[in-house]
Amino acid sequence: MGLFDALKGEAQRNFIARADAAKNDIIYAYPERNVRMMTQLTVGADEVAIFVKDGQVQGRLGPGRHTLETQNIPFIGRLVEAATGGNLFVAEIYFVGLREFPGVKFGGPIGDVRDPETGLGIGTMVYGDFSVKVTEPEKLILGLVGLRRTSNEEFLAWFKSQVLKVVRDRIAELLVKKKWPLLDVTSGAYTEEIEQDVIAGFKPHVDGYGLTIVRMGNFTVSIKDEDEATLKRLTKDTAYSKLAGGFQQYAQGQAMLGAAEGMAKGGEGGGGAALQGAGLGVGFGMAQAFQQGQQQRPPAAPAPVAAGGTACPNCGTPGTGKFCGNCGQPLAPVARKCTECGSDLGPGAKFCGNCGKPVGG
């Protein structure tokens, strides 16, 4: 069994091709550097074989089956080792795929970005995938040899870091220059524009390696859920304060709305709904009054109290019922008088406590 395996391994040394397990790799480095003359090398239809020695590209072979000998392939002569009698040459052989490779995933943090609407610095992230195509395999191999990243895993790790760096820089620049609200960005409103700008930004960074980013996919800029909730709340408050004329006016309007809700809860049946509507009108009316500068005017003198009514302890407006029709404050109940002696009657009294006359008698 050992002899059979040895003979099989020896026979395989006479044939070179991309390993089956590496069919979907952008780069496949053939593990052997010592190659016999007359070895058969097979190159797939969508790839090229690059020969490198001493850090320099010596030649390339396109698709097909090639017999590695100097008569068929002149550059092999530069690789031959004289000490072997011309039967062996030394070179690193790389198979580089030339088709488009889609679905390469990437992702990571962009960093803190200031939201233009709220002024908050929010941590942002980006993730998605991209497709890459090798346009000049010699440039790629030389660049990676210099970086000592010649396996497919090493290449992808390095390239993803380059992609993330460009994406991070371009998005941060766009957000600062365009002043896009972060909530609009994370909703996908600007995804197409961001993708186009990012793809254009790749060119100066990857051209030197003979690569092209063809397209982006599933491109998403995101923030944490709690940051999104904070931005939504502050954005709503900011919008309302602008409508009210400023934050102070908005806060005062909110206080009035709170009072209106309390009034509505204190009412019964349809009266509660009516009070709520009245209170909402009061709240927005107050906000509008503050916006127009009406809060600077001196308060008007309270009107005289109508017979049978009671003056509001807050604004002096006369009225009847449980609440003031002007400001919504609770009204003091109207005091009843004894028809006989004129003394004040207690709440719910049936007889005068002074003269004993029946109430209403």
JOVENVEN-V286973 format. One record per pair of residues at least 4 apart in sequence whose ideal C-beta (glycine too) atoms are under 8 Angstrom apart, sorted by the first residue. I is the first residue (numbers start at 0). J is the second residue. Records with the same first field share a line. If there is no record, write none. Layout:
I->J / J
This chain:
0->4
1->5
2->6
3->7
4->8
5->9
6->10
7->11
8->12
9->13
10->14
12->31 / 35 / 38
13->35 / 37 / 38 / 39
14->38 / 39 / 40 / 41
15->29 / 31 / 34 / 38 / 39 / 40 / 41 / 67 / 92
16->40 / 41 / 42
17->21 / 22 / 24 / 27 / 43 / 46 / 94
18->22 / 27
21->27 / 94 / 151
23->100
24->96 / 151
25->95 / 96 / 100 / 131 / 133 / 151 / 154 / 155
26->93 / 94 / 95 / 96 / 139 / 140 / 143 / 149 / 150 / 151 / 154
27->93 / 94 / 151
28->91 / 92 / 93 / 94 / 149 / 150
29->91 / 92 / 93 / 94
32->89 / 90 / 91
33->87 / 89
34->38 / 67 / 87 / 88 / 89 / 90 / 92
35->67 / 86 / 87
36->67 / 68 / 69 / 75 / 79 / 85 / 86 / 87 / 88
37->66 / 67 / 68
38->66 / 67
39->64 / 65 / 66 / 67
40->48 / 60 / 64 / 65 / 66 / 67 / 92
41->63 / 64 / 65
42->46 / 47 / 48 / 60 / 61 / 62 / 63 / 64 / 65 / 94
43->62 / 94
44->62
45->62 / 96 / 97 / 98
46->62 / 94 / 95 / 96 / 97
47->59 / 60 / 61 / 62 / 94 / 95 / 97 / 136
48->59 / 60 / 92 / 93 / 94 / 95
49->56 / 58 / 59 / 92 / 93 / 94 / 95 / 136 / 137 / 140
50->56 / 57 / 58 / 59 / 60 / 74 / 78 / 90 / 91 / 92
51->55 / 56 / 57 / 90 / 91 / 92 / 93 / 140 / 141 / 144
52->57 / 77 / 78 / 89 / 90 / 91
54->141 / 144 / 145
55->141
56->137 / 140 / 141
57->74 / 77 / 78 / 90
58->72 / 74 / 75
59->136 / 137
60->65 / 72
65->71 / 72
66->71 / 72
67->71 / 72 / 75 / 88
68->72 / 75
69->73 / 75 / 76 / 79
74->78
75->79 / 88
78->88 / 89 / 90
79->83 / 85 / 87 / 88
80->87 / 88 / 89
81->85
83->87
91->144 / 149
93->136 / 140 / 149
95->133 / 136 / 139 / 140
96->100 / 133
97->132 / 133 / 136
98->132
99->130 / 131 / 132 / 213
100->130 / 131 / 132
101->128 / 130 / 216
102->128 / 130 / 216
103->128 / 129 / 130 / 131 / 155 / 158 / 159
104->126 / 127 / 128
105->126 / 127 / 128 / 129 / 159 / 162 / 163 / 166
106->124 / 125 / 126 / 127 / 163
107->124 / 125 / 126 / 163 / 167
108->122 / 123 / 124 / 167
109->123 / 124 / 125 / 166 / 167 / 170 / 171 / 220
110->122 / 123 / 167 / 171
111->120 / 121 / 122 / 123
112->120 / 121 / 123 / 171 / 174 / 175 / 181
113->118 / 119 / 120 / 121 / 175
114->118 / 119 / 120 / 121 / 180 / 181 / 182 / 230
115->178 / 179 / 180
116->180 / 182 / 230 / 233 / 234 / 237
117->230 / 233 / 234 / 237
119->229 / 230 / 233
121->181 / 222 / 226 / 230
122->222 / 223 / 226
123->170 / 181 / 220 / 221 / 222
124->220 / 221 / 222
125->163 / 166 / 167 / 170 / 218 / 219 / 220 / 221
126->217 / 219 / 221
127->215 / 216 / 217 / 218 / 219
128->215 / 216 / 217
129->162 / 212 / 213 / 214 / 215 / 216
130->212 / 213 / 214 / 216
131->158 / 210 / 211 / 212 / 213
132->210 / 211 / 213
133->139 / 209 / 210
134->209 / 210 / 211
135->139 / 209
136->140 / 209
137->141 / 209
138->142 / 207 / 208 / 209
139->143 / 208 / 209 / 210
140->144 / 149
141->145
142->146 / 207 / 208 / 209
143->147 / 148 / 149 / 153 / 154 / 157 / 208
144->149
146->157
147->153
148->153 / 154 / 156 / 157
149->153 / 154
150->154
151->155
152->156
153->157
154->158
155->159
156->160
157->161
158->162 / 210
159->163
160->164
161->165 / 204 / 205
162->166 / 201 / 212
163->167
164->168 / 204
165->169 / 197 / 200 / 201 / 204
166->170 / 197
167->171
168->172 / 200
169->173 / 193 / 196 / 197 / 200
170->174 / 193 / 197 / 220
171->175
172->176
173->177 / 179 / 189 / 192 / 193 / 196
174->178 / 179 / 181 / 184
177->189
179->183 / 184 / 189
180->184 / 234
181->185 / 222 / 230
182->186 / 227 / 230 / 231 / 234
183->188 / 189
184->188 / 189 / 193 / 220
185->220 / 221 / 222 / 227
187->219
189->193
190->194 / 218 / 219 / 220
191->195
192->196
193->197 / 218 / 220
194->198 / 214 / 215 / 218
195->199
196->200
197->201 / 215 / 218
198->212 / 214 / 215
200->204
201->205 / 212
202->206
205->210 / 211 / 212
206->210
222->226 / 227 / 230
223->227
224->228
225->229
226->230
227->231
228->232
229->233
230->234
231->235
232->236
233->237
234->238
235->239
236->240 / 249
237->241
238->242
239->243 / 249 / 252
240->244 / 245 / 246 / 248 / 249
242->249 / 286
243->248 / 249 / 252 / 286 / 287 / 289 / 290
244->248 / 249 / 286 / 289 / 290 / 291
245->249 / 289 / 290
246->250
247->251 / 289
248->252 / 286 / 289 / 290
249->253 / 286
250->254
251->255 / 285 / 286 / 289
252->256 / 282 / 283 / 285 / 286 / 289
253->257 / 282
254->258
255->259 / 278 / 281 / 282 / 285 / 286
256->260 / 278 / 279 / 282
257->261
258->262 / 278 / 281 / 282 / 327
259->263 / 274 / 275 / 277 / 278 / 279 / 281 / 282 / 327
260->264 / 275 / 278
261->265
262->266 / 274 / 275 / 277 / 278 / 322 / 327
263->271 / 272 / 274 / 275 / 278
264->271
265->271 / 274
266->270 / 271 / 272 / 273 / 274 / 275
267->271
268->272
269->273
270->274
271->275
272->276
273->277
274->278 / 322 / 327
275->279
276->280
277->281 / 324 / 327
278->282 / 327
279->283
280->284
281->285 / 326 / 327
282->286
283->287
284->288
285->289
286->290
287->291
288->293 / 294
289->293 / 294
298->314
300->315
301->310 / 314 / 315 / 316
302->315 / 316 / 317
303->317
304->308 / 309 / 310 / 317
305->317
307->319 / 333
308->317 / 318 / 319 / 333
309->317 / 318 / 319 / 330 / 331 / 332 / 333
310->315 / 316 / 317
311->315 / 316 / 317 / 318 / 323 / 325 / 326 / 328 / 330
312->328 / 330 / 331
313->323 / 326 / 328
314->323 / 325 / 326 / 328
316->323 / 324 / 325 / 326
318->323 / 324 / 325 / 330
319->330 / 333
320->324 / 330
321->329 / 330
322->327 / 328 / 329 / 330
323->327 / 328 / 329 / 330
332->346
334->343 / 344
335->343 / 344 / 348 / 358
336->341 / 342 / 343 / 344
337->341 / 342 / 343 / 344 / 351 / 353 / 354 / 356 / 358
338->356
339->351 / 354 / 356
340->351 / 353 / 354 / 356
342->351 / 352 / 353 / 354
344->348 / 351 / 352 / 358
345->352
348->352 / 358
349->357 / 358
350->355 / 356 / 357 / 358
351->355 / 356 / 357 / 358
356->360
